[in-house]
Amino acid sequence: MSLVLGEARPSPPPELIDVSSGRRFDVDALARYLARRGLDYGQLSVQQFAGARSNPTFLINAGHGADASRFVLRKSAAVQAPVSAYGLEREYRVMKALADTPAVPVPAVHGFCADESVLGMPFYIMDYVAGRSLTDARLETLAPDDRGAVYTGMIDVLAALHDVDVGAVGLSEFGRSRGYLARQVRAWQRQYEQTATDPEPAMAALADWLEQNLPSDAAPAITHGDYRLANLMLTNDGVEIAAVLDWELATLGHPIADLAYACLPYYLPADIDVLPGISGLDLVEWGIPDESELLQRYRRARGLAPIEEWSAFIAFALFGIAAFAQAVQARTPGGRHGDHALRVARQVGELAELGWQMARYHDTAR
């Protein structure tokens, strides 16, 4: 069903489901753990957030009546997973460090538990933030004027994140100070080679090109690593960003890599499963600012000169999302031959070719 432009529909809250059989844990053990820390809520009830894939996430309902509370538990995916699995401890650490940075809204965190004897795997607890989830880059549920406010808000929060003094918030040792882009390319290349049965020539060409043409290092900043609209929550009654979520890939890195990833929807069509885009939309009609407006807003907020190697950053980001799409395809139920798996496999090639086009454009533009 198509949406009439200008028509706004309510944005959905994050979807809650019954806890799936493979994600269940001992709720009584959690209650005892909380009671030992002065949070004796008695009986707890649990629901699972449907969208959390890497680290399962749960809404915990505690208490009754005026004493009722809600909080969120996020835990490692596998039994006996190491504390570092999927960046769970790093995620907790960076949100705790940003607690006093109001320009970068994050849920308040209340303890990381590395003791696997409690629930069978590490977990942490954070505040429940009421709000609306953003399901795709078109923001179909919002009115045109509100779409523009969300896009500019996304950029304002990102600029504020990158301006955080890493030493002042205790994150000087959160990552290596140099070589972030090269490390990412190597990691994505390994991931791709381990999961691709029929490698795309464009991926090999793009990997070789990136190895020789990566932009220079910049002063390290806190990078989110997966900064996109789908990882933001809006307030229930407005378009302000209530929380930035899913910090499991956060580290110290090149800030423009985050910015390029946030801008990828401008290069992608709406039917790319892993990251649906807005390429081909009439942005003026939809109320979405064009990419140049966002880049200017980011640069103005941080006092930066024009980003001369922007196309190289986009090629870098496309290489990363193509490698991620291949990993998704590899673990899709039914293997390589299911309809969804074959669809994603085809999109890997499209993403790789688009990245290779950006690399060649960068070469001719210099």
DRENTIPA-781378 format. One record per residue (C-alpha): residue number from 1; chain; x, y, z. Coordinates in pm, whole numbers, plus 50000, padded with zeros to 5 digits. Example, Ala and Ser with C-alpha at 12.3 -4.5 7.8 and 13.67 -1.06 7.14 Angstrom:
% DRENTIPA-781378
<num: 1 cadena: A c1: 51230 c2: 49550 c3: 50780> $
<num: 2 cadena: A c1: 51367 c2: 49894 c3: 50714> $
//
This chain:
% DRENTIPA-781378
<num: 1 cadena: A c1: 50000 c2: 50000 c3: 50000> $
<num: 2 cadena: A c1: 50145 c2: 50336 c3: 49903> $
<num: 3 cadena: A c1: 50153 c2: 50628 c3: 50143> $
<num: 4 cadena: A c1: 49998 c2: 50960 c3: 50050> $
<num: 5 cadena: A c1: 50271 c2: 51219 c3: 50091> $
<num: 6 cadena: A c1: 50202 c2: 51449 c3: 50382> $
<num: 7 cadena: A c1: 49990 c2: 51192 c3: 50562> $
<num: 8 cadena: A c1: 50136 c2: 51101 c3: 50900> $
<num: 9 cadena: A c1: 50074 c2: 50771 c3: 51075> $
<num: 10 cadena: A c1: 50172 c2: 50693 c3: 51435> $
<num: 11 cadena: A c1: 50528 c2: 50564 c3: 51462> $
<num: 12 cadena: A c1: 50530 c2: 50221 c3: 51622> $
<num: 13 cadena: A c1: 50687 c2: 50152 c3: 51959> $
<num: 14 cadena: A c1: 50952 c2: 49880 c3: 51961> $
<num: 15 cadena: A c1: 50780 c2: 49546 c3: 51905> $
<num: 16 cadena: A c1: 50751 c2: 49321 c3: 52209> $
<num: 17 cadena: A c1: 50695 c2: 48947 c3: 52185> $
<num: 18 cadena: A c1: 50684 c2: 48651 c3: 52419> $
<num: 19 cadena: A c1: 51033 c2: 48527 c3: 52501> $
<num: 20 cadena: A c1: 51134 c2: 48273 c3: 52237> $
<num: 21 cadena: A c1: 51235 c2: 47924 c3: 52346> $
<num: 22 cadena: A c1: 51600 c2: 47978 c3: 52263> $
<num: 23 cadena: A c1: 51619 c2: 48304 c3: 52460> $
<num: 24 cadena: A c1: 51461 c2: 48205 c3: 52792> $
<num: 25 cadena: A c1: 51650 c2: 48251 c3: 53118> $
<num: 26 cadena: A c1: 51589 c2: 48203 c3: 53489> $
<num: 27 cadena: A c1: 51374 c2: 48501 c3: 53585> $
<num: 28 cadena: A c1: 51378 c2: 48402 c3: 53953> $
<num: 29 cadena: A c1: 51759 c2: 48411 c3: 53946> $
<num: 30 cadena: A c1: 51740 c2: 48764 c3: 53805> $
<num: 31 cadena: A c1: 51500 c2: 48865 c3: 54085> $
<num: 32 cadena: A c1: 51741 c2: 48728 c3: 54346> $
<num: 33 cadena: A c1: 52032 c2: 48911 c3: 54179> $
<num: 34 cadena: A c1: 51840 c2: 49240 c3: 54192> $
<num: 35 cadena: A c1: 51731 c2: 49183 c3: 54552> $
<num: 36 cadena: A c1: 52094 c2: 49142 c3: 54658> $
<num: 37 cadena: A c1: 52151 c2: 49488 c3: 54517> $
<num: 38 cadena: A c1: 51866 c2: 49648 c3: 54705> $
<num: 39 cadena: A c1: 51610 c2: 49617 c3: 54424> $
<num: 40 cadena: A c1: 51364 c2: 49369 c3: 54571> $
<num: 41 cadena: A c1: 51079 c2: 49384 c3: 54322> $
<num: 42 cadena: A c1: 50943 c2: 49040 c3: 54399> $
<num: 43 cadena: A c1: 50803 c2: 48862 c3: 54098> $
<num: 44 cadena: A c1: 50914 c2: 48982 c3: 53755> $
<num: 45 cadena: A c1: 50756 c2: 48940 c3: 53414> $
<num: 46 cadena: A c1: 50959 c2: 48942 c3: 53092> $
<num: 47 cadena: A c1: 50898 c2: 49023 c3: 52725> $
<num: 48 cadena: A c1: 51147 c2: 49017 c3: 52440> $
<num: 49 cadena: A c1: 51220 c2: 49299 c3: 52197> $
<num: 50 cadena: A c1: 51171 c2: 49147 c3: 51853> $
<num: 51 cadena: A c1: 51427 c2: 49355 c3: 51667> $
<num: 52 cadena: A c1: 51739 c2: 49283 c3: 51876> $
<num: 53 cadena: A c1: 51934 c2: 49016 c3: 51688> $
<num: 54 cadena: A c1: 52294 c2: 49010 c3: 51802> $
<num: 55 cadena: A c1: 52245 c2: 49064 c3: 52174> $
<num: 56 cadena: A c1: 51897 c2: 48957 c3: 52293> $
<num: 57 cadena: A c1: 51713 c2: 49238 c3: 52471> $
<num: 58 cadena: A c1: 51423 c2: 49211 c3: 52715> $
<num: 59 cadena: A c1: 51172 c2: 49437 c3: 52886> $
<num: 60 cadena: A c1: 51145 c2: 49355 c3: 53256> $
<num: 61 cadena: A c1: 50823 c2: 49453 c3: 53433> $
<num: 62 cadena: A c1: 50868 c2: 49474 c3: 53808> $
<num: 63 cadena: A c1: 50645 c2: 49559 c3: 54102> $
<num: 64 cadena: A c1: 50281 c2: 49659 c3: 54107> $
<num: 65 cadena: A c1: 50070 c2: 49974 c3: 54113> $
<num: 66 cadena: A c1: 50252 c2: 50289 c3: 54222> $
<num: 67 cadena: A c1: 50569 c2: 50085 c3: 54278> $
<num: 68 cadena: A c1: 50573 c2: 49937 c3: 53927> $
<num: 69 cadena: A c1: 50898 c2: 49975 c3: 53736> $
<num: 70 cadena: A c1: 51019 c2: 49884 c3: 53390> $
<num: 71 cadena: A c1: 51376 c2: 49830 c3: 53286> $
<num: 72 cadena: A c1: 51568 c2: 49663 c3: 53007> $
<num: 73 cadena: A c1: 51804 c2: 49367 c3: 53026> $
<num: 74 cadena: A c1: 52051 c2: 49302 c3: 52746> $
<num: 75 cadena: A c1: 52257 c2: 48984 c3: 52746> $
<num: 76 cadena: A c1: 52505 c2: 48791 c3: 52535> $
<num: 77 cadena: A c1: 52356 c2: 48571 c3: 52270> $
<num: 78 cadena: A c1: 52515 c2: 48237 c3: 52354> $
<num: 79 cadena: A c1: 52568 c2: 48031 c3: 52667> $
<num: 80 cadena: A c1: 52923 c2: 48070 c3: 52796> $
<num: 81 cadena: A c1: 52981 c2: 48361 c3: 52558> $
<num: 82 cadena: A c1: 53285 c2: 48566 c3: 52659> $
<num: 83 cadena: A c1: 53223 c2: 48901 c3: 52819> $
<num: 84 cadena: A c1: 53343 c2: 49070 c3: 52503> $
<num: 85 cadena: A c1: 53096 c2: 48884 c3: 52279> $
<num: 86 cadena: A c1: 52932 c2: 49129 c3: 52041> $
<num: 87 cadena: A c1: 53074 c2: 49418 c3: 52238> $
<num: 88 cadena: A c1: 52832 c2: 49382 c3: 52531> $
<num: 89 cadena: A c1: 53072 c2: 49513 c3: 52793> $
<num: 90 cadena: A c1: 53196 c2: 49786 c3: 52559> $
<num: 91 cadena: A c1: 52835 c2: 49888 c3: 52493> $
<num: 92 cadena: A c1: 52773 c2: 49920 c3: 52866> $
<num: 93 cadena: A c1: 53096 c2: 50110 c3: 52917> $
<num: 94 cadena: A c1: 53035 c2: 50372 c3: 52650> $
<num: 95 cadena: A c1: 52676 c2: 50439 c3: 52759> $
<num: 96 cadena: A c1: 52790 c2: 50480 c3: 53117> $
<num: 97 cadena: A c1: 53060 c2: 50724 c3: 53002> $
<num: 98 cadena: A c1: 52803 c2: 50929 c3: 52806> $
<num: 99 cadena: A c1: 52556 c2: 50950 c3: 53095> $
<num: 100 cadena: A c1: 52640 c2: 51317 c3: 53161> $
<num: 101 cadena: A c1: 52641 c2: 51419 c3: 52793> $
<num: 102 cadena: A c1: 52282 c2: 51535 c3: 52735> $
<num: 103 cadena: A c1: 52347 c2: 51617 c3: 52367> $
<num: 104 cadena: A c1: 52400 c2: 51242 c3: 52312> $
<num: 105 cadena: A c1: 52097 c2: 51080 c3: 52479> $
<num: 106 cadena: A c1: 52152 c2: 50724 c3: 52599> $
<num: 107 cadena: A c1: 51964 c2: 50506 c3: 52847> $
<num: 108 cadena: A c1: 52102 c2: 50518 c3: 53200> $
<num: 109 cadena: A c1: 52280 c2: 50190 c3: 53281> $
<num: 110 cadena: A c1: 52269 c2: 50020 c3: 53621> $
<num: 111 cadena: A c1: 52524 c2: 49746 c3: 53635> $
<num: 112 cadena: A c1: 52711 c2: 49498 c3: 53421> $
<num: 113 cadena: A c1: 52718 c2: 49136 c3: 53539> $
<num: 114 cadena: A c1: 53002 c2: 48921 c3: 53406> $
<num: 115 cadena: A c1: 52917 c2: 48634 c3: 53641> $
<num: 116 cadena: A c1: 52775 c2: 48365 c3: 53413> $
<num: 117 cadena: A c1: 52641 c2: 48170 c3: 53711> $
<num: 118 cadena: A c1: 52354 c2: 48419 c3: 53743> $
<num: 119 cadena: A c1: 52184 c2: 48385 c3: 53403> $
<num: 120 cadena: A c1: 52427 c2: 48167 c3: 53210> $
<num: 121 cadena: A c1: 52583 c2: 48458 c3: 53021> $
<num: 122 cadena: A c1: 52693 c2: 48818 c3: 53085> $
<num: 123 cadena: A c1: 52425 c2: 49087 c3: 53091> $
<num: 124 cadena: A c1: 52360 c2: 49444 c3: 53191> $
<num: 125 cadena: A c1: 52058 c2: 49646 c3: 53299> $
<num: 126 cadena: A c1: 51952 c2: 49986 c3: 53173> $
<num: 127 cadena: A c1: 51655 c2: 50219 c3: 53196> $
<num: 128 cadena: A c1: 51357 c2: 50163 c3: 52971> $
<num: 129 cadena: A c1: 51321 c2: 50466 c3: 52743> $
<num: 130 cadena: A c1: 50967 c2: 50516 c3: 52619> $
<num: 131 cadena: A c1: 50958 c2: 50626 c3: 52260> $
<num: 132 cadena: A c1: 50896 c2: 50544 c3: 51897> $
<num: 133 cadena: A c1: 51120 c2: 50331 c3: 51681> $
<num: 134 cadena: A c1: 51228 c2: 50436 c3: 51334> $
<num: 135 cadena: A c1: 51169 c2: 50153 c3: 51091> $
<num: 136 cadena: A c1: 51322 c2: 50281 c3: 50767> $
<num: 137 cadena: A c1: 51501 c2: 50574 c3: 50612> $
<num: 138 cadena: A c1: 51191 c2: 50706 c3: 50436> $
<num: 139 cadena: A c1: 51022 c2: 50774 c3: 50773> $
<num: 140 cadena: A c1: 50686 c2: 50691 c3: 50619> $
<num: 141 cadena: A c1: 50502 c2: 50728 c3: 50948> $
<num: 142 cadena: A c1: 50598 c2: 51095 c3: 50983> $
<num: 143 cadena: A c1: 50477 c2: 51410 c3: 50814> $
<num: 144 cadena: A c1: 50725 c2: 51571 c3: 50569> $
<num: 145 cadena: A c1: 50826 c2: 51855 c3: 50804> $
<num: 146 cadena: A c1: 50896 c2: 51605 c3: 51079> $
<num: 147 cadena: A c1: 51114 c2: 51391 c3: 50851> $
<num: 148 cadena: A c1: 51349 c2: 51682 c3: 50799> $
<num: 149 cadena: A c1: 51368 c2: 51744 c3: 51173> $
<num: 150 cadena: A c1: 51461 c2: 51381 c3: 51237> $
<num: 151 cadena: A c1: 51738 c2: 51383 c3: 50977> $
<num: 152 cadena: A c1: 51891 c2: 51704 c3: 51108> $
<num: 153 cadena: A c1: 51854 c2: 51580 c3: 51466> $
<num: 154 cadena: A c1: 52039 c2: 51263 c3: 51371> $
<num: 155 cadena: A c1: 52329 c2: 51473 c3: 51242> $
<num: 156 cadena: A c1: 52330 c2: 51708 c3: 51542> $
<num: 157 cadena: A c1: 52358 c2: 51414 c3: 51784> $
<num: 158 cadena: A c1: 52635 c2: 51257 c3: 51577> $
<num: 159 cadena: A c1: 52834 c2: 51581 c3: 51571> $
<num: 160 cadena: A c1: 52793 c2: 51610 c3: 51949> $
<num: 161 cadena: A c1: 52913 c2: 51252 c3: 51995> $
<num: 162 cadena: A c1: 53225 c2: 51315 c3: 51789> $
<num: 163 cadena: A c1: 53301 c2: 51628 c3: 51989> $
<num: 164 cadena: A c1: 53299 c2: 51446 c3: 52323> $
<num: 165 cadena: A c1: 53635 c2: 51475 c3: 52501> $
<num: 166 cadena: A c1: 53730 c2: 51108 c3: 52527> $
<num: 167 cadena: A c1: 53970 c2: 51172 c3: 52813> $
<num: 168 cadena: A c1: 53715 c2: 51367 c3: 53014> $
<num: 169 cadena: A c1: 53464 c2: 51080 c3: 53001> $
<num: 170 cadena: A c1: 53723 c2: 50812 c3: 53078> $
<num: 171 cadena: A c1: 53746 c2: 50654 c3: 52733> $
<num: 172 cadena: A c1: 54106 c2: 50731 c3: 52638> $
<num: 173 cadena: A c1: 54181 c2: 50357 c3: 52629> $
<num: 174 cadena: A c1: 53855 c2: 50261 c3: 52459> $
<num: 175 cadena: A c1: 54030 c2: 50188 c3: 52129> $
<num: 176 cadena: A c1: 54349 c2: 50238 c3: 51933> $
<num: 177 cadena: A c1: 54421 c2: 50595 c3: 51837> $
<num: 178 cadena: A c1: 54523 c2: 50520 c3: 51477> $
<num: 179 cadena: A c1: 54446 c2: 50282 c3: 51190> $
<num: 180 cadena: A c1: 54071 c2: 50248 c3: 51243> $
<num: 181 cadena: A c1: 53977 c2: 50245 c3: 50873> $
<num: 182 cadena: A c1: 54242 c2: 49990 c3: 50778> $
<num: 183 cadena: A c1: 54143 c2: 49761 c3: 51066> $
<num: 184 cadena: A c1: 53780 c2: 49776 c3: 50962> $
<num: 185 cadena: A c1: 53859 c2: 49689 c3: 50601> $
<num: 186 cadena: A c1: 54070 c2: 49391 c3: 50707> $
<num: 187 cadena: A c1: 53800 c2: 49268 c3: 50945> $
<num: 188 cadena: A c1: 53526 c2: 49303 c3: 50682> $
<num: 189 cadena: A c1: 53741 c2: 49132 c3: 50422> $
<num: 190 cadena: A c1: 53802 c2: 48836 c3: 50654> $
<num: 191 cadena: A c1: 53432 c2: 48817 c3: 50734> $
<num: 192 cadena: A c1: 53343 c2: 48823 c3: 50367> $
<num: 193 cadena: A c1: 53597 c2: 48560 c3: 50267> $
<num: 194 cadena: A c1: 53478 c2: 48327 c3: 50544> $
<num: 195 cadena: A c1: 53113 c2: 48348 c3: 50438> $
<num: 196 cadena: A c1: 53114 c2: 48393 c3: 50059> $
<num: 197 cadena: A c1: 53101 c2: 48074 c3: 49853> $
<num: 198 cadena: A c1: 53093 c2: 48261 c3: 49520> $
<num: 199 cadena: A c1: 53298 c2: 48579 c3: 49579> $
<num: 200 cadena: A c1: 53194 c2: 48889 c3: 49390> $
<num: 201 cadena: A c1: 53473 c2: 49033 c3: 49168> $
<num: 202 cadena: A c1: 53366 c2: 49383 c3: 49271> $
<num: 203 cadena: A c1: 53431 c2: 49300 c3: 49637> $
<num: 204 cadena: A c1: 53787 c2: 49191 c3: 49561> $
<num: 205 cadena: A c1: 53848 c2: 49499 c3: 49348> $
<num: 206 cadena: A c1: 53703 c2: 49727 c3: 49613> $
<num: 207 cadena: A c1: 53909 c2: 49565 c3: 49891> $
<num: 208 cadena: A c1: 54228 c2: 49613 c3: 49689> $
<num: 209 cadena: A c1: 54137 c2: 49973 c3: 49612> $
<num: 210 cadena: A c1: 54058 c2: 50056 c3: 49974> $
<num: 211 cadena: A c1: 54389 c2: 49910 c3: 50086> $
<num: 212 cadena: A c1: 54567 c2: 50167 c3: 49869> $
<num: 213 cadena: A c1: 54330 c2: 50463 c3: 49895> $
<num: 214 cadena: A c1: 54194 c2: 50491 c3: 50247> $
<num: 215 cadena: A c1: 54165 c2: 50848 c3: 50380> $
<num: 216 cadena: A c1: 54421 c2: 50959 c3: 50632> $
<num: 217 cadena: A c1: 54369 c2: 50914 c3: 51005> $
<num: 218 cadena: A c1: 54192 c2: 51184 c3: 51199> $
<num: 219 cadena: A c1: 54195 c2: 51270 c3: 51566> $
<num: 220 cadena: A c1: 54013 c2: 50972 c3: 51719> $
<num: 221 cadena: A c1: 53657 c2: 51022 c3: 51838> $
<num: 222 cadena: A c1: 53396 c2: 50796 c3: 51993> $
<num: 223 cadena: A c1: 53243 c2: 50619 c3: 51697> $
<num: 224 cadena: A c1: 52913 c2: 50435 c3: 51721> $
<num: 225 cadena: A c1: 52993 c2: 50192 c3: 51439> $
<num: 226 cadena: A c1: 52629 c2: 50137 c3: 51334> $
<num: 227 cadena: A c1: 52489 c2: 50489 c3: 51340> $
<num: 228 cadena: A c1: 52164 c2: 50496 c3: 51144> $
<num: 229 cadena: A c1: 51804 c2: 50597 c3: 51186> $
<num: 230 cadena: A c1: 51698 c2: 50246 c3: 51287> $
<num: 231 cadena: A c1: 51918 c2: 50271 c3: 51597> $
<num: 232 cadena: A c1: 51754 c2: 50592 c3: 51716> $
<num: 233 cadena: A c1: 51435 c2: 50635 c3: 51919> $
<num: 234 cadena: A c1: 51210 c2: 50939 c3: 51903> $
<num: 235 cadena: A c1: 51012 c2: 51082 c3: 52191> $
<num: 236 cadena: A c1: 50652 c2: 50966 c3: 52204> $
<num: 237 cadena: A c1: 50505 c2: 51308 c3: 52134> $
<num: 238 cadena: A c1: 50767 c2: 51478 c3: 51919> $
<num: 239 cadena: A c1: 51057 c2: 51428 c3: 51681> $
<num: 240 cadena: A c1: 51340 c2: 51479 c3: 51927> $
<num: 241 cadena: A c1: 51583 c2: 51189 c3: 51963> $
<num: 242 cadena: A c1: 51509 c2: 51018 c3: 52294> $
<num: 243 cadena: A c1: 51792 c2: 50766 c3: 52281> $
<num: 244 cadena: A c1: 52074 c2: 50631 c3: 52068> $
<num: 245 cadena: A c1: 52081 c2: 50251 c3: 52097> $
<num: 246 cadena: A c1: 52294 c2: 49950 c3: 51996> $
<num: 247 cadena: A c1: 52645 c2: 50061 c3: 52089> $
<num: 248 cadena: A c1: 52802 c2: 49716 c3: 52057> $
<num: 249 cadena: A c1: 53039 c2: 49827 c3: 51776> $
<num: 250 cadena: A c1: 53147 c2: 50148 c3: 51950> $
<num: 251 cadena: A c1: 53517 c2: 50227 c3: 51974> $
<num: 252 cadena: A c1: 53761 c2: 50512 c3: 51914> $
<num: 253 cadena: A c1: 53782 c2: 50565 c3: 51542> $
<num: 254 cadena: A c1: 53751 c2: 50798 c3: 51246> $
<num: 255 cadena: A c1: 53441 c2: 51015 c3: 51293> $
<num: 256 cadena: A c1: 53374 c2: 51058 c3: 50921> $
<num: 257 cadena: A c1: 53326 c2: 50681 c3: 50892> $
<num: 258 cadena: A c1: 53019 c2: 50719 c3: 51118> $
<num: 259 cadena: A c1: 52896 c2: 51010 c3: 50909> $
<num: 260 cadena: A c1: 52934 c2: 50813 c3: 50585> $
<num: 261 cadena: A c1: 52743 c2: 50519 c3: 50727> $
<num: 262 cadena: A c1: 52462 c2: 50750 c3: 50842> $
<num: 263 cadena: A c1: 52441 c2: 50890 c3: 50488> $
<num: 264 cadena: A c1: 52436 c2: 50554 c3: 50306> $
<num: 265 cadena: A c1: 52056 c2: 50566 c3: 50252> $
<num: 266 cadena: A c1: 52112 c2: 50841 c3: 49996> $
<num: 267 cadena: A c1: 52295 c2: 50586 c3: 49780> $
<num: 268 cadena: A c1: 52070 c2: 50283 c3: 49832> $
<num: 269 cadena: A c1: 51724 c2: 50193 c3: 49698> $
<num: 270 cadena: A c1: 51441 c2: 50103 c3: 49932> $
<num: 271 cadena: A c1: 51463 c2: 49729 c3: 49856> $
<num: 272 cadena: A c1: 51807 c2: 49667 c3: 50009> $
<num: 273 cadena: A c1: 51716 c2: 49438 c3: 50297> $
<num: 274 cadena: A c1: 52006 c2: 49510 c3: 50531> $
<num: 275 cadena: A c1: 51982 c2: 49889 c3: 50497> $
<num: 276 cadena: A c1: 51684 c2: 50021 c3: 50298> $
<num: 277 cadena: A c1: 51759 c2: 50355 c3: 50139> $
<num: 278 cadena: A c1: 51600 c2: 50662 c3: 49981> $
<num: 279 cadena: A c1: 51779 c2: 50674 c3: 49646> $
<num: 280 cadena: A c1: 51539 c2: 50788 c3: 49376> $
<num: 281 cadena: A c1: 51293 c2: 50961 c3: 49610> $
<num: 282 cadena: A c1: 51184 c2: 51317 c3: 49546> $
<num: 283 cadena: A c1: 51347 c2: 51445 c3: 49863> $
<num: 284 cadena: A c1: 51181 c2: 51787 c3: 49848> $
<num: 285 cadena: A c1: 50836 c2: 51627 c3: 49828> $
<num: 286 cadena: A c1: 50917 c2: 51391 c3: 50111> $
<num: 287 cadena: A c1: 51061 c2: 51667 c3: 50329> $
<num: 288 cadena: A c1: 51402 c2: 51500 c3: 50358> $
<num: 289 cadena: A c1: 51711 c2: 51724 c3: 50334> $
<num: 290 cadena: A c1: 51960 c2: 51629 c3: 50067> $
<num: 291 cadena: A c1: 52297 c2: 51489 c3: 50161> $
<num: 292 cadena: A c1: 52484 c2: 51813 c3: 50102> $
<num: 293 cadena: A c1: 52267 c2: 51989 c3: 50362> $
<num: 294 cadena: A c1: 52349 c2: 51725 c3: 50622> $
<num: 295 cadena: A c1: 52721 c2: 51737 c3: 50547> $
<num: 296 cadena: A c1: 52722 c2: 52116 c3: 50576> $
<num: 297 cadena: A c1: 52532 c2: 52098 c3: 50904> $
<num: 298 cadena: A c1: 52778 c2: 51845 c3: 51047> $
<num: 299 cadena: A c1: 53081 c2: 52045 c3: 50934> $
<num: 300 cadena: A c1: 52938 c2: 52367 c3: 51074> $
<num: 301 cadena: A c1: 52867 c2: 52203 c3: 51409> $
<num: 302 cadena: A c1: 53224 c2: 52076 c3: 51433> $
<num: 303 cadena: A c1: 53406 c2: 52359 c3: 51257> $
<num: 304 cadena: A c1: 53537 c2: 52139 c3: 50976> $
<num: 305 cadena: A c1: 53645 c2: 52217 c3: 50621> $
<num: 306 cadena: A c1: 53477 c2: 52041 c3: 50326> $
<num: 307 cadena: A c1: 53539 c2: 51665 c3: 50326> $
<num: 308 cadena: A c1: 53749 c2: 51621 c3: 50012> $
<num: 309 cadena: A c1: 53758 c2: 51240 c3: 50026> $
<num: 310 cadena: A c1: 53386 c2: 51190 c3: 50081> $
<num: 311 cadena: A c1: 53342 c2: 50942 c3: 49794> $
<num: 312 cadena: A c1: 53619 c2: 50726 c3: 49942> $
<num: 313 cadena: A c1: 53436 c2: 50720 c3: 50275> $
<num: 314 cadena: A c1: 53117 c2: 50614 c3: 50097> $
<num: 315 cadena: A c1: 53306 c2: 50338 c3: 49914> $
<num: 316 cadena: A c1: 53441 c2: 50227 c3: 50253> $
<num: 317 cadena: A c1: 53092 c2: 50222 c3: 50408> $
<num: 318 cadena: A c1: 52947 c2: 50030 c3: 50112> $
<num: 319 cadena: A c1: 53221 c2: 49768 c3: 50144> $
<num: 320 cadena: A c1: 53128 c2: 49724 c3: 50509> $
<num: 321 cadena: A c1: 52754 c2: 49690 c3: 50449> $
<num: 322 cadena: A c1: 52817 c2: 49444 c3: 50163> $
<num: 323 cadena: A c1: 53031 c2: 49228 c3: 50393> $
<num: 324 cadena: A c1: 52760 c2: 49245 c3: 50658> $
<num: 325 cadena: A c1: 52491 c2: 49149 c3: 50404> $
<num: 326 cadena: A c1: 52699 c2: 48847 c3: 50304> $
<num: 327 cadena: A c1: 52724 c2: 48741 c3: 50668> $
<num: 328 cadena: A c1: 52345 c2: 48775 c3: 50701> $
<num: 329 cadena: A c1: 52299 c2: 48561 c3: 50391> $
<num: 330 cadena: A c1: 52535 c2: 48295 c3: 50526> $
<num: 331 cadena: A c1: 52339 c2: 48248 c3: 50847> $
<num: 332 cadena: A c1: 51992 c2: 48265 c3: 50690> $
<num: 333 cadena: A c1: 51787 c2: 47951 c3: 50767> $
<num: 334 cadena: A c1: 51781 c2: 47727 c3: 50463> $
<num: 335 cadena: A c1: 52136 c2: 47812 c3: 50361> $
<num: 336 cadena: A c1: 52216 c2: 47965 c3: 50025> $
<num: 337 cadena: A c1: 51909 c2: 47833 c3: 49846> $
<num: 338 cadena: A c1: 51616 c2: 47990 c3: 50033> $
<num: 339 cadena: A c1: 51435 c2: 48274 c3: 49858> $
<num: 340 cadena: A c1: 51545 c2: 48532 c3: 50113> $
<num: 341 cadena: A c1: 51904 c2: 48407 c3: 50109> $
<num: 342 cadena: A c1: 51920 c2: 48428 c3: 49731> $
<num: 343 cadena: A c1: 51771 c2: 48778 c3: 49742> $
<num: 344 cadena: A c1: 52031 c2: 48898 c3: 49992> $
<num: 345 cadena: A c1: 52310 c2: 48730 c3: 49795> $
<num: 346 cadena: A c1: 52203 c2: 48926 c3: 49486> $
<num: 347 cadena: A c1: 52206 c2: 49246 c3: 49690> $
<num: 348 cadena: A c1: 52562 c2: 49179 c3: 49807> $
<num: 349 cadena: A c1: 52667 c2: 49204 c3: 49444> $
<num: 350 cadena: A c1: 52469 c2: 49526 c3: 49399> $
<num: 351 cadena: A c1: 52628 c2: 49682 c3: 49706> $
<num: 352 cadena: A c1: 52978 c2: 49575 c3: 49602> $
<num: 353 cadena: A c1: 52932 c2: 49713 c3: 49253> $
<num: 354 cadena: A c1: 52802 c2: 50042 c3: 49389> $
<num: 355 cadena: A c1: 53105 c2: 50068 c3: 49618> $
<num: 356 cadena: A c1: 53337 c2: 49995 c3: 49328> $
<num: 357 cadena: A c1: 53164 c2: 50267 c3: 49125> $
<num: 358 cadena: A c1: 53224 c2: 50514 c3: 49408> $
<num: 359 cadena: A c1: 53590 c2: 50414 c3: 49418> $
<num: 360 cadena: A c1: 53629 c2: 50476 c3: 49046> $
<num: 361 cadena: A c1: 53442 c2: 50806 c3: 49078> $
<num: 362 cadena: A c1: 53684 c2: 50908 c3: 49350> $
<num: 363 cadena: A c1: 53979 c2: 50831 c3: 49123> $
<num: 364 cadena: A c1: 53841 c2: 51039 c3: 48834> $
<num: 365 cadena: A c1: 53740 c2: 51327 c3: 49061> $
<num: 366 cadena: A c1: 54088 c2: 51374 c3: 49202> $
//
